[in-house]
Amino acid sequence: EKVANHITALDHLERFSPQSISNILIAFAKAGERNPEVFKKVADHIVGLDDLSGFKPQHLSNLVWAFATANISHPILFEKISNEAIARQHENEFNSQNVANLLWSYAAIGQLDPRLFSSLESVVANCFHECDSQELANIAWAFAVANVNASDIFDGKS
């Protein structure tokens, strides 16, 4: 509670690195501490940033994973992160865990952005060989929930 009170009392979060921000929310989510004020403070900070270039794919996926795990929705944040992920789809930055967690989070929280799922289909196809069984299950579930045709990864052809 002290950490939550401290964060929500801050005027701004500029001194927090993207990794620190994502780690804070991951900690809250993993601890089962659903604190909407902290999540809103972080979301509003990220939404207010000019760009997300300082955020690595792991930071982006951890952020949305924390929101989804805590069952806290922030559609504007999810839209901004979705746009960033779509813009970076060809940069080979996403690994199997990043993309699996990102897609799972969008499906779990009900932010079913077909552009995101369609755009990341090629990313999934490129890192499919790296996926463990949990990542494969999360990806398959997310695409099913999003109702996006992903024939490049699910048609059984190699």
DSSP file with accessible surface (Angstrom, degrees, kcal/mol):
  #  RESIDUE AA STRUCTURE BP1 BP2  ACC     N-H-->O    O-->H-N    N-H-->O    O-->H-N    TCO  KAPPA ALPHA  PHI   PSI    X-CA   Y-CA   Z-CA
    1    1 A E     >        0   0  180      0, 0.0     4,-2.8     0, 0.0     5,-0.2   0.000 360.0 360.0 360.0 -35.1    0.0    0.0    0.0
    2    2 A K  H  >  +     0   0  187      2,-0.2     4,-2.4     1,-0.2     5,-0.2   0.904 360.0  48.5 -63.8 -41.0    2.9    2.4    0.7
    3    3 A V  H  > S+     0   0   87      2,-0.2     4,-2.7     1,-0.2     5,-0.2   0.938 112.3  48.7 -63.8 -45.0    4.3    1.9   -2.8
    4    4 A A  H  > S+     0   0    1      1,-0.2     4,-2.6     2,-0.2     5,-0.2   0.928 112.1  48.3 -61.4 -45.1    0.8    2.5   -4.3
    5    5 A N  H  X S+     0   0   88     -4,-2.8     4,-1.5     1,-0.2    -1,-0.2   0.896 112.1  49.8 -62.8 -40.4    0.3    5.6   -2.3
    6    6 A H  H  X S+     0   0   99     -4,-2.4     4,-0.9    -5,-0.2    -2,-0.2   0.941 112.8  46.0 -63.2 -47.8    3.8    6.9   -3.2
    7    7 A I  H >< S+     0   0    5     -4,-2.7     3,-0.9     1,-0.2    -2,-0.2   0.931 113.5  47.6 -63.1 -46.3    3.2    6.3   -6.9
    8    8 A T  H 3< S+     0   0   48     -4,-2.6    -1,-0.2     1,-0.2    -2,-0.2   0.778 109.0  55.8 -69.5 -22.7   -0.2    7.8   -7.1
    9    9 A A  H 3< S+     0   0   77     -4,-1.5    -1,-0.2    -5,-0.2    -2,-0.2   0.655  84.7 104.6 -82.0 -15.8    1.0   10.9   -5.1
   10   10 A L    <<  -     0   0   31     -3,-0.9     3,-0.1    -4,-0.9    -3,-0.0  -0.368  69.5-139.9 -67.0 142.9    3.7   11.7   -7.6
   11   11 A D  S    S-     0   0  155      1,-0.2     2,-0.3    -2,-0.1    -1,-0.1   0.848  82.0  -7.2 -68.6 -35.4    3.1   14.6  -10.0
   12   12 A H        -     0   0  105      1,-0.0    -1,-0.2    -5,-0.0     3,-0.2  -0.964  53.3-135.7-154.9 168.2    4.7   12.7  -12.9
   13   13 A L    >   +     0   0    4     -2,-0.3     3,-2.0     1,-0.1     8,-0.1   0.121  62.7 120.4-116.5  20.2    6.5    9.5  -13.7
   14   14 A E  T 3  S+     0   0  121      1,-0.3    -1,-0.1    31,-0.0     0, 0.0   0.784  71.3  58.6 -58.6 -30.7    9.2   10.9  -16.0
   15   15 A R  T 3  S+     0   0  178     -3,-0.2     2,-0.4     2,-0.1    -1,-0.3   0.606  88.1  91.7 -79.4  -6.4   12.1    9.7  -13.8
   16   16 A F  S <  S-     0   0   43     -3,-2.0    -3,-0.1     4,-0.0     0, 0.0  -0.732  75.5-133.4 -88.5 131.9   10.9    6.1  -14.1
   17   17 A S     >  -     0   0   52     -2,-0.4     4,-2.7     1,-0.1     5,-0.2  -0.380  26.0-107.4 -75.1 160.8   12.4    4.1  -16.9
   18   18 A P  H  > S+     0   0   33      0, 0.0     4,-2.5     0, 0.0     5,-0.2   0.900 122.8  51.1 -55.4 -39.0   10.2    1.9  -19.1
   19   19 A Q  H  > S+     0   0  107      2,-0.2     4,-2.8     1,-0.2     5,-0.2   0.924 109.5  49.4 -66.1 -42.0   11.6   -1.2  -17.4
   20   20 A S  H  > S+     0   0   50      2,-0.2     4,-2.4     1,-0.2    -1,-0.2   0.922 111.2  50.1 -61.8 -42.8   10.8    0.2  -14.0
   21   21 A I  H  X S+     0   0    3     -4,-2.7     4,-1.9     2,-0.2    -2,-0.2   0.942 113.9  43.8 -62.3 -47.7    7.3    1.1  -15.0
   22   22 A S  H  X S+     0   0    0     -4,-2.5     4,-2.6     1,-0.2    -2,-0.2   0.907 112.6  53.2 -67.4 -36.6    6.6   -2.3  -16.4
   23   23 A N  H  X S+     0   0   75     -4,-2.8     4,-2.4    -5,-0.2    -1,-0.2   0.882 106.3  53.5 -64.4 -38.0    8.3   -4.0  -13.4
   24   24 A I  H  X S+     0   0   35     -4,-2.4     4,-2.2     2,-0.2    -1,-0.2   0.951 112.5  43.0 -61.2 -47.9    6.1   -2.1  -11.0
   25   25 A L  H  X S+     0   0    0     -4,-1.9     4,-2.7     1,-0.2    -2,-0.2   0.889 112.0  53.7 -68.7 -37.1    2.9   -3.2  -12.7
   26   26 A I  H  X S+     0   0   23     -4,-2.6     4,-3.1     2,-0.2     5,-0.3   0.924 108.8  50.7 -59.4 -43.5    4.1   -6.8  -13.0
   27   27 A A  H  X S+     0   0   58     -4,-2.4     4,-2.0     1,-0.2     6,-0.3   0.930 111.3  47.0 -62.0 -44.8    4.8   -6.8   -9.3
   28   28 A F  H  <>S+     0   0   21     -4,-2.2     5,-2.5     2,-0.2     4,-0.4   0.935 115.1  46.3 -61.5 -46.1    1.3   -5.6   -8.5
   29   29 A A  H ><5S+     0   0    9     -4,-2.7     3,-1.2     1,-0.2    -2,-0.2   0.932 113.5  47.3 -64.6 -46.0   -0.3   -8.1  -10.9
   30   30 A K  H 3<5S+     0   0  156     -4,-3.1    -1,-0.2     1,-0.3    -2,-0.2   0.831 111.2  52.0 -66.0 -31.4    1.7  -11.0   -9.7
   31   31 A A  T 3<5S-     0   0   67     -4,-2.0    -1,-0.3    -5,-0.3    -2,-0.2   0.524 113.5-119.1 -81.1  -4.1    1.0  -10.1   -6.1
   32   32 A G  T < 5 +     0   0   63     -3,-1.2     2,-1.2    -4,-0.4    -3,-0.2   0.715  64.3 147.6  72.8  19.3   -2.7  -10.0   -6.8
   33   33 A E      < -     0   0  108     -5,-2.5     2,-1.2    -6,-0.3    -1,-0.2  -0.726  29.9-168.0 -91.1  92.4   -2.7   -6.3   -5.8
   34   34 A R        +     0   0  138     -2,-1.2    -5,-0.0    -3,-0.1    -1,-0.0  -0.698  16.6 165.8 -83.9  98.9   -5.4   -4.9   -8.0
   35   35 A N    >>  -     0   0   31     -2,-1.2     4,-2.1     1,-0.1     3,-0.7  -0.827  17.6-173.1-119.6  91.4   -4.9   -1.2   -7.5
   36   36 A P  H 3> S+     0   0   53      0, 0.0     4,-2.7     0, 0.0     5,-0.2   0.809  82.8  59.3 -56.6 -31.0   -6.7    0.7  -10.2
   37   37 A E  H 3> S+     0   0  120      2,-0.2     4,-2.3     1,-0.2     5,-0.1   0.908 107.5  44.9 -66.2 -42.0   -5.2    4.1   -9.2
   38   38 A V  H <> S+     0   0    0     -3,-0.7     4,-2.5     2,-0.2     5,-0.2   0.944 114.9  48.2 -65.4 -46.1   -1.6    2.9   -9.8
   39   39 A F  H  X S+     0   0    0     -4,-2.1     4,-2.8     1,-0.2    -2,-0.2   0.907 112.8  48.4 -62.1 -40.7   -2.5    1.3  -13.1
   40   40 A K  H  X S+     0   0  113     -4,-2.7     4,-3.1    -5,-0.2     5,-0.3   0.914 109.5  52.6 -65.7 -41.6   -4.4    4.5  -14.2
   41   41 A K  H  X S+     0   0   50     -4,-2.3     4,-1.9    -5,-0.2    -2,-0.2   0.936 114.0  42.7 -59.2 -47.0   -1.4    6.6  -13.1
   42   42 A V  H  X S+     0   0    3     -4,-2.5     4,-2.6     2,-0.2     5,-0.2   0.934 115.1  49.7 -65.8 -45.8    1.0    4.5  -15.2
   43   43 A A  H  X S+     0   0    0     -4,-2.8     4,-3.0    -5,-0.2     5,-0.2   0.933 110.7  49.2 -60.6 -46.0   -1.4    4.3  -18.2
   44   44 A D  H  X S+     0   0   68     -4,-3.1     4,-1.7     1,-0.2    -1,-0.2   0.880 110.7  51.8 -62.5 -37.5   -2.1    8.0  -18.2
   45   45 A H  H  X S+     0   0   27     -4,-1.9     4,-0.5    -5,-0.3    -2,-0.2   0.951 112.9  43.9 -61.8 -48.6    1.7    8.6  -18.1
   46   46 A I  H >< S+     0   0    0     -4,-2.6     3,-1.3     1,-0.2    -2,-0.2   0.917 111.7  52.8 -66.1 -42.2    2.3    6.3  -21.1
   47   47 A V  H 3< S+     0   0   43     -4,-3.0    -1,-0.2     1,-0.3    -2,-0.2   0.872 106.8  55.2 -61.2 -33.2   -0.6    7.7  -23.1
   48   48 A G  H 3< S+     0   0   59     -4,-1.7    -1,-0.3    -5,-0.2    -2,-0.2   0.590  85.3 104.9 -77.9  -9.6    0.8   11.2  -22.6
   49   49 A L  S << S-     0   0   45     -3,-1.3     3,-0.1    -4,-0.5    -3,-0.0  -0.441  74.4-131.7 -72.0 146.4    4.2   10.3  -24.0
   50   50 A D  S    S-     0   0  161      1,-0.2     2,-0.3    -2,-0.1    -1,-0.1   0.867  84.8 -10.0 -64.5 -39.1    5.0   11.5  -27.5
   51   51 A D        -     0   0   88     -5,-0.0     3,-0.2    -3,-0.0    -1,-0.2  -0.963  55.2-129.4-153.2 170.3    6.2    8.1  -28.5
   52   52 A L    >   +     0   0    0     -2,-0.3     3,-2.0     1,-0.2     8,-0.1   0.037  64.6 122.5-111.8  24.8    7.1    4.7  -27.1
   53   53 A S  T 3  S+     0   0   87      1,-0.3    -1,-0.2     3,-0.0     0, 0.0   0.771  70.8  59.8 -62.9 -23.7   10.5    4.3  -28.7
   54   54 A G  T 3  S+     0   0   51     -3,-0.2     2,-0.5     2,-0.1    -1,-0.3   0.591  89.1  88.8 -78.5  -9.3   12.1    3.9  -25.3
   55   55 A F    <   -     0   0    8     -3,-2.0    -3,-0.1   -37,-0.1   -38,-0.0  -0.795  69.6-147.1 -94.3 123.8   10.0    0.8  -24.6
   56   56 A K    >>  -     0   0  132     -2,-0.5     4,-2.2     1,-0.1     3,-0.5  -0.452  33.6-102.3 -77.6 161.3   11.3   -2.5  -25.7
   57   57 A P  H 3> S+     0   0    8      0, 0.0     4,-2.9     0, 0.0     5,-0.3   0.870 124.2  57.2 -53.6 -35.2    8.9   -5.2  -26.8
   58   58 A Q  H 3> S+     0   0  100      1,-0.2     4,-2.6     2,-0.2     5,-0.2   0.913 106.1  49.1 -63.4 -40.3    9.3   -6.9  -23.4
   59   59 A H  H <> S+     0   0   16     -3,-0.5     4,-2.3     2,-0.2    -1,-0.2   0.932 112.7  47.9 -63.0 -44.8    8.2   -3.7  -21.7
   60   60 A L  H  X S+     0   0    1     -4,-2.2     4,-2.1     2,-0.2     5,-0.2   0.934 114.7  44.5 -62.6 -46.6    5.2   -3.3  -23.9
   61   61 A S  H  X S+     0   0    0     -4,-2.9     4,-2.3     1,-0.2    -1,-0.2   0.895 113.0  51.7 -68.3 -36.9    4.1   -7.0  -23.5
   62   62 A N  H  X S+     0   0   20     -4,-2.6     4,-2.4    -5,-0.3    -1,-0.2   0.889 108.3  52.7 -64.8 -38.4    4.7   -6.8  -19.7
   63   63 A L  H  X S+     0   0    0     -4,-2.3     4,-2.2     2,-0.2    -2,-0.2   0.962 113.5  40.3 -61.7 -52.0    2.6   -3.7  -19.4
   64   64 A V  H  X S+     0   0    0     -4,-2.1     4,-2.7     1,-0.2     5,-0.2   0.867 113.7  55.8 -69.1 -31.8   -0.4   -5.2  -21.2
   65   65 A W  H  X S+     0   0   55     -4,-2.3     4,-3.0    -5,-0.2     5,-0.2   0.929 107.6  49.2 -62.0 -43.7    0.1   -8.5  -19.4
   66   66 A A  H  X S+     0   0    0     -4,-2.4     4,-2.4     2,-0.2    -2,-0.2   0.928 112.2  47.6 -62.5 -44.5    0.0   -6.7  -16.0
   67   67 A F  H  <>S+     0   0    1     -4,-2.2     5,-2.8     2,-0.2     4,-0.5   0.937 115.3  45.2 -61.1 -46.6   -3.3   -4.9  -17.0
   68   68 A A  H ><5S+     0   0   10     -4,-2.7     3,-0.8     3,-0.2    -2,-0.2   0.917 113.1  49.7 -65.4 -42.0   -4.9   -8.1  -18.3
   69   69 A T  H 3<5S+     0   0   56     -4,-3.0    -1,-0.2     1,-0.3    -2,-0.2   0.888 114.4  44.4 -65.1 -37.8   -3.8  -10.1  -15.2
   70   70 A A  T 3<5S-     0   0    9     -4,-2.4    -1,-0.3    -5,-0.2    -2,-0.2   0.514 111.2-126.7 -81.5  -4.1   -5.1   -7.5  -12.9
   71   71 A N  T < 5 +     0   0  109     -3,-0.8     2,-0.5    -4,-0.5    -3,-0.2   0.918  60.5 143.5  56.3  47.3   -8.3   -7.3  -15.1
   72   72 A I      < -     0   0   15     -5,-2.8     2,-0.4    -6,-0.1    -1,-0.2  -0.979  37.0-152.3-119.2 121.2   -7.9   -3.5  -15.5
   73   73 A S        +     0   0   67     -2,-0.5    37,-0.0    -3,-0.1    -5,-0.0  -0.727  23.9 166.9 -96.1 140.6   -8.9   -2.1  -18.8
   74   74 A H     >  -     0   0   29     -2,-0.4     4,-2.4     1,-0.1     3,-0.5  -0.646  11.1-173.7-147.0  83.8   -7.5    1.1  -20.3
   75   75 A P  H  > S+     0   0   71      0, 0.0     4,-2.4     0, 0.0     5,-0.2   0.820  82.1  54.0 -54.2 -36.1   -8.5    1.1  -24.0
   76   76 A I  H  > S+     0   0  103      2,-0.2     4,-2.3     1,-0.2     5,-0.2   0.927 110.5  46.7 -68.2 -41.0   -6.5    4.2  -24.9
   77   77 A L  H  > S+     0   0    0     -3,-0.5     4,-2.7     2,-0.2     5,-0.3   0.945 112.6  49.8 -61.7 -47.2   -3.3    2.7  -23.5
   78   78 A F  H  X S+     0   0    0     -4,-2.4     4,-2.5     1,-0.2    -2,-0.2   0.884 110.5  50.7 -62.6 -35.9   -4.0   -0.6  -25.3
   79   79 A E  H  X S+     0   0  107     -4,-2.4     4,-2.7    -5,-0.2    -1,-0.2   0.926 110.6  48.8 -66.1 -42.0   -4.6    1.3  -28.6
   80   80 A K  H  X S+     0   0   45     -4,-2.3     4,-2.0     2,-0.2    -2,-0.2   0.927 114.3  44.9 -64.9 -43.3   -1.3    3.2  -28.2
   81   81 A I  H  X S+     0   0    0     -4,-2.7     4,-2.8     2,-0.2     5,-0.2   0.898 111.6  53.7 -68.0 -38.1    0.6    0.0  -27.5
   82   82 A S  H  X S+     0   0    0     -4,-2.5     4,-2.7    -5,-0.3     5,-0.2   0.943 108.6  49.0 -59.8 -46.5   -1.1   -1.8  -30.3
   83   83 A N  H  X S+     0   0   66     -4,-2.7     4,-2.3     1,-0.2    -1,-0.2   0.891 111.9  49.6 -61.0 -38.7   -0.1    1.0  -32.8
   84   84 A E  H  X S+     0   0   41     -4,-2.0     4,-1.6     2,-0.2    -1,-0.2   0.920 111.1  48.4 -66.9 -43.3    3.5    0.7  -31.5
   85   85 A A  H  < S+     0   0    0     -4,-2.8     4,-0.5     2,-0.2    -2,-0.2   0.911 111.9  49.6 -64.1 -41.5    3.6   -3.1  -31.9
   86   86 A I  H >< S+     0   0   27     -4,-2.7     3,-1.1     1,-0.2     4,-0.2   0.926 109.4  51.8 -62.9 -42.1    2.1   -2.8  -35.4
   87   87 A A  H 3< S+     0   0   68     -4,-2.3     3,-0.3     1,-0.3    -1,-0.2   0.822 114.9  42.9 -64.9 -28.2    4.7   -0.1  -36.4
   88   88 A R  T ><>S+     0   0   13     -4,-1.6     3,-2.3     1,-0.2     5,-0.5   0.388  79.0 109.5 -98.9   6.3    7.5   -2.4  -35.2
   89   89 A Q  T < 5S+     0   0   35     -3,-1.1     3,-0.4    -4,-0.5    -1,-0.2   0.767  81.6  44.8 -58.0 -27.7    6.3   -5.7  -36.6
   90   90 A H  T 3 5S+     0   0  142     -3,-0.3    -1,-0.3    -4,-0.2    -2,-0.1   0.378  91.6  83.2 -98.2   5.9    9.0   -5.8  -39.3
   91   91 A E  T < 5S-     0   0  108     -3,-2.3    -1,-0.2     1,-0.0    -2,-0.1   0.390  91.9-128.4 -92.7   3.6   11.9   -4.9  -37.0
   92   92 A N  T   5S+     0   0  141     -3,-0.4    -3,-0.1    -4,-0.2    -2,-0.1   0.831  71.2 125.4  55.0  34.5   12.5   -8.4  -35.6
   93   93 A E      < +     0   0   69     -5,-0.5     2,-0.4     2,-0.1    -1,-0.1   0.740  44.8  86.6 -90.8 -28.3   12.3   -7.1  -32.0
   94   94 A F        -     0   0   16     -6,-0.2     2,-0.2    -5,-0.1    -2,-0.0  -0.614  59.0-164.0 -81.8 128.6    9.6   -9.4  -30.7
   95   95 A N     >  -     0   0   63     -2,-0.4     4,-2.4     1,-0.0     5,-0.3  -0.482  40.8 -91.2 -97.7 179.1   10.6  -12.8  -29.4
   96   96 A S  H  > S+     0   0   11      1,-0.2     4,-2.4     2,-0.2     5,-0.2   0.890 125.7  48.3 -61.3 -40.3    8.1  -15.7  -28.8
   97   97 A Q  H  > S+     0   0   94      2,-0.2     4,-2.7     1,-0.2     5,-0.3   0.929 111.1  50.7 -67.9 -42.5    7.4  -14.7  -25.2
   98   98 A N  H  > S+     0   0    7      1,-0.2     4,-2.4     2,-0.2    -2,-0.2   0.945 115.2  41.4 -57.8 -50.9    6.8  -11.0  -26.1
   99   99 A V  H  X S+     0   0    0     -4,-2.4     4,-2.6     2,-0.2     5,-0.3   0.902 115.1  50.6 -70.2 -37.9    4.4  -11.8  -28.8
  100  100 A A  H  X S+     0   0    0     -4,-2.4     4,-2.5    -5,-0.3     5,-0.2   0.938 114.6  43.6 -64.0 -45.9    2.6  -14.6  -26.9
  101  101 A N  H  X S+     0   0   22     -4,-2.7     4,-2.3    -5,-0.2    -2,-0.2   0.895 113.9  51.4 -67.0 -39.0    2.1  -12.4  -23.9
  102  102 A L  H  X S+     0   0    1     -4,-2.4     4,-2.1    -5,-0.3    -2,-0.2   0.966 114.5  41.4 -62.3 -51.6    1.1   -9.4  -25.9
  103  103 A L  H  X S+     0   0    0     -4,-2.6     4,-2.2     1,-0.2     5,-0.2   0.912 114.6  51.7 -64.8 -42.6   -1.6  -11.3  -27.9
  104  104 A W  H  X S+     0   0   59     -4,-2.5     4,-3.2    -5,-0.3    -1,-0.2   0.925 109.2  51.6 -58.4 -43.0   -2.8  -13.2  -24.8
  105  105 A S  H  X S+     0   0    0     -4,-2.3     4,-2.2     1,-0.2     6,-0.3   0.908 108.8  48.9 -63.5 -44.1   -3.2   -9.9  -23.0
  106  106 A Y  H  X>S+     0   0    1     -4,-2.1     5,-1.9     1,-0.2     4,-0.7   0.919 116.2  43.6 -63.1 -42.4   -5.3   -8.3  -25.7
  107  107 A A  H  <5S+     0   0    6     -4,-2.2     3,-0.5     3,-0.2    -2,-0.2   0.922 112.8  52.1 -68.0 -42.5   -7.6  -11.3  -25.9
  108  108 A A  H  <5S+     0   0   39     -4,-3.2    -2,-0.2     1,-0.2    -1,-0.2   0.859 114.0  41.8 -64.9 -35.9   -7.8  -11.7  -22.1
  109  109 A I  H  <5S-     0   0   22     -4,-2.2    -1,-0.2    -5,-0.2    -2,-0.2   0.561 115.4-113.5 -89.7  -7.6   -8.8   -8.1  -21.5
  110  110 A G  T  <5S+     0   0   50     -4,-0.7     2,-1.3    -3,-0.5    -3,-0.2   0.660  71.3 137.4  86.2  16.5  -11.2   -8.0  -24.5
  111  111 A Q      < +     0   0   44     -5,-1.9     2,-1.6    -6,-0.3    -1,-0.2  -0.686  29.7 179.8 -92.4  81.4   -9.2   -5.5  -26.6
  112  112 A L        +     0   0   74     -2,-1.3     3,-0.1    -5,-0.1    -5,-0.1  -0.586   4.6 174.9 -93.5  79.0   -9.7   -7.4  -29.8
  113  113 A D    >>  -     0   0   29     -2,-1.6     4,-1.9     1,-0.2     3,-0.6  -0.734  16.2-163.9 -86.4 101.9   -7.8   -5.3  -32.3
  114  114 A P  H 3> S+     0   0   76      0, 0.0     4,-2.9     0, 0.0     5,-0.3   0.845  88.0  59.9 -58.4 -31.5   -7.9   -7.2  -35.6
  115  115 A R  H 3> S+     0   0  121      2,-0.2     4,-2.4     1,-0.2     5,-0.2   0.910 105.8  48.0 -61.6 -41.4   -5.1   -5.0  -37.0
  116  116 A L  H <> S+     0   0    0     -3,-0.6     4,-2.4     2,-0.2    -1,-0.2   0.954 114.0  45.0 -64.2 -50.1   -2.8   -6.1  -34.2
  117  117 A F  H  X S+     0   0    0     -4,-1.9     4,-0.7     1,-0.2    -2,-0.2   0.924 116.1  46.2 -62.7 -44.4   -3.5   -9.8  -34.6
  118  118 A S  H >< S+     0   0   63     -4,-2.9     3,-0.7     1,-0.2     4,-0.5   0.913 113.7  49.4 -64.5 -41.4   -3.2   -9.6  -38.4
  119  119 A S  H 3< S+     0   0   23     -4,-2.4     3,-0.5    -5,-0.3     4,-0.4   0.868 112.1  47.2 -65.9 -37.6    0.0   -7.6  -38.3
  120  120 A L  H 3X S+     0   0    0     -4,-2.4     4,-2.8     1,-0.2    -1,-0.2   0.514  86.1  90.6 -86.8  -1.1    1.6   -9.9  -35.7
  121  121 A E  H <X S+     0   0   22     -4,-0.7     4,-2.6    -3,-0.7    -1,-0.2   0.926  89.9  46.5 -58.0 -43.7    0.7  -13.1  -37.6
  122  122 A S  H  > S+     0   0   45     -4,-0.5     4,-2.2    -3,-0.5    -1,-0.2   0.864 110.0  53.9 -69.0 -32.8    4.0  -12.9  -39.5
  123  123 A V  H  > S+     0   0   11     -4,-0.4     4,-1.5     2,-0.2    -2,-0.2   0.938 110.0  47.5 -64.2 -44.2    5.9  -12.2  -36.3
  124  124 A V  H  X S+     0   0    0     -4,-2.8     4,-0.9     1,-0.2     3,-0.5   0.939 110.7  51.7 -61.4 -45.9    4.4  -15.3  -34.8
  125  125 A A  H  < S+     0   0   41     -4,-2.6     3,-0.5     1,-0.2     4,-0.3   0.890 109.8  50.1 -59.6 -37.6    5.2  -17.3  -37.9
  126  126 A N  H  < S+     0   0  104     -4,-2.2    -1,-0.2     1,-0.2    -2,-0.2   0.760 119.9  34.1 -73.9 -25.8    8.8  -16.2  -37.8
  127  127 A C  H >X S+     0   0    6     -4,-1.5     3,-1.8    -3,-0.5     4,-0.6   0.305  83.7 109.0-112.5  11.3    9.3  -17.1  -34.1
  128  128 A F  G >< S+     0   0   73     -4,-0.9     3,-1.3    -3,-0.5    -1,-0.1   0.866  74.4  59.1 -54.4 -40.7    7.1  -20.2  -34.0
  129  129 A H  G 34 S+     0   0  153     -4,-0.3    -1,-0.3     1,-0.3    -2,-0.1   0.712 103.6  53.2 -65.1 -19.3   10.1  -22.5  -33.6
  130  130 A E  G <4 S+     0   0   97     -3,-1.8    -1,-0.3     2,-0.0    -2,-0.2   0.610  85.9 110.4 -86.6 -16.2   11.1  -20.6  -30.4
  131  131 A C    <<  -     0   0   18     -3,-1.3     2,-0.1    -4,-0.6    -3,-0.0  -0.370  56.5-148.1 -69.4 137.1    7.7  -21.1  -28.7
  132  132 A D     >  -     0   0   84     -2,-0.1     4,-2.5     1,-0.1     5,-0.2  -0.394  39.7 -91.1 -88.5 178.3    7.3  -23.4  -25.8
  133  133 A S  H  > S+     0   0  101      1,-0.2     4,-2.4     2,-0.2     5,-0.2   0.875 126.1  51.2 -63.1 -36.8    4.0  -25.2  -25.2
  134  134 A Q  H  > S+     0   0  112      2,-0.2     4,-2.7     1,-0.2    -1,-0.2   0.915 110.4  48.6 -67.0 -42.2    2.5  -22.4  -23.0
  135  135 A E  H  > S+     0   0   20      2,-0.2     4,-2.7     1,-0.2     5,-0.2   0.925 111.5  49.9 -63.8 -42.7    3.3  -19.7  -25.6
  136  136 A L  H  X S+     0   0   63     -4,-2.5     4,-2.7     1,-0.2     5,-0.2   0.923 112.1  48.2 -60.8 -43.6    1.8  -21.8  -28.4
  137  137 A A  H  X S+     0   0   54     -4,-2.4     4,-2.7    -5,-0.2     5,-0.2   0.923 112.4  48.6 -63.5 -43.0   -1.3  -22.4  -26.3
  138  138 A N  H  X S+     0   0   25     -4,-2.7     4,-2.5     2,-0.2    -2,-0.2   0.901 112.9  47.6 -65.0 -40.6   -1.6  -18.6  -25.5
  139  139 A I  H  X S+     0   0    1     -4,-2.7     4,-2.6     2,-0.2     5,-0.2   0.944 113.7  46.7 -65.5 -47.9   -1.1  -17.7  -29.1
  140  140 A A  H  X S+     0   0   41     -4,-2.7     4,-2.2    -5,-0.2    -2,-0.2   0.932 114.6  47.5 -60.4 -44.8   -3.7  -20.2  -30.4
  141  141 A W  H  X S+     0   0  111     -4,-2.7     4,-2.8    -5,-0.2     5,-0.2   0.923 111.4  50.8 -62.2 -45.3   -6.2  -19.1  -27.7
  142  142 A A  H  X S+     0   0    0     -4,-2.5     4,-2.6     1,-0.2    -2,-0.2   0.927 111.3  46.8 -61.7 -45.2   -5.7  -15.4  -28.4
  143  143 A F  H  X>S+     0   0    5     -4,-2.6     5,-1.6     2,-0.2     4,-0.9   0.887 112.9  50.7 -64.9 -37.1   -6.2  -15.8  -32.1
  144  144 A A  H  <5S+     0   0   72     -4,-2.2     3,-0.5    -5,-0.2    -2,-0.2   0.939 112.4  45.6 -64.6 -45.7   -9.4  -17.9  -31.5
  145  145 A V  H  <5S+     0   0   56     -4,-2.8    -2,-0.2     1,-0.2    -1,-0.2   0.907 114.1  48.6 -64.1 -40.6  -10.8  -15.3  -29.1
  146  146 A A  H  <5S-     0   0   14     -4,-2.6    -1,-0.2    -5,-0.2    -2,-0.2   0.642 102.0-138.3 -74.1 -14.8  -10.0  -12.5  -31.5
  147  147 A N  T  <5 +     0   0  148     -4,-0.9     2,-0.5    -3,-0.5    -3,-0.2   0.901  47.6 153.3  56.8  43.7  -11.6  -14.5  -34.3
  148  148 A V      < -     0   0   22     -5,-1.6     2,-0.5     2,-0.0    -1,-0.2  -0.911  49.1-122.7-106.6 128.6   -8.8  -13.6  -36.7
  149  149 A N        +     0   0  130     -2,-0.5     3,-0.2    -3,-0.1     2,-0.1  -0.587  33.5 174.5 -70.4 117.7   -8.0  -15.9  -39.6
  150  150 A A    >>  +     0   0    4     -2,-0.5     4,-1.9     1,-0.1     3,-1.7  -0.469  13.5 155.4-123.2  60.8   -4.3  -16.8  -39.2
  151  151 A S  H 3>  +     0   0   54      1,-0.3     4,-1.6     2,-0.2    -1,-0.1   0.806  65.9  67.7 -62.5 -27.8   -3.9  -19.3  -41.9
  152  152 A D  H 34 S+     0   0  113      1,-0.2    -1,-0.3     2,-0.2    -2,-0.1   0.791 116.0  25.5 -63.2 -25.8   -0.2  -18.7  -42.2
  153  153 A I  H <4 S+     0   0   17     -3,-1.7    -2,-0.2     2,-0.1    -1,-0.2   0.628 129.3  39.1-113.0 -13.4    0.4  -20.2  -38.7
  154  154 A F  H  < S+     0   0   93     -4,-1.9    -3,-0.2     1,-0.1    -2,-0.2   0.387  85.8  88.6-119.1   5.5   -2.6  -22.5  -38.3
  155  155 A D  S  < S-     0   0   69     -4,-1.6    -1,-0.1    -5,-0.2     3,-0.1   0.568  90.3-123.6 -85.1  -6.2   -3.1  -24.2  -41.7
  156  156 A G        +     0   0   79      1,-0.3     2,-0.3    -3,-0.1    -1,-0.1   0.471  69.9 125.0  83.5  -0.7   -0.6  -27.0  -41.0
  157  157 A K              0   0  168      1,-0.0    -1,-0.3    -5,-0.0    -2,-0.1  -0.671 360.0 360.0 -90.4 148.7    1.5  -26.4  -44.0
  158  158 A S              0   0  172     -2,-0.3    -5,-0.0    -3,-0.1    -1,-0.0  -0.694 360.0 360.0-116.4 360.0    5.2  -25.8  -43.6
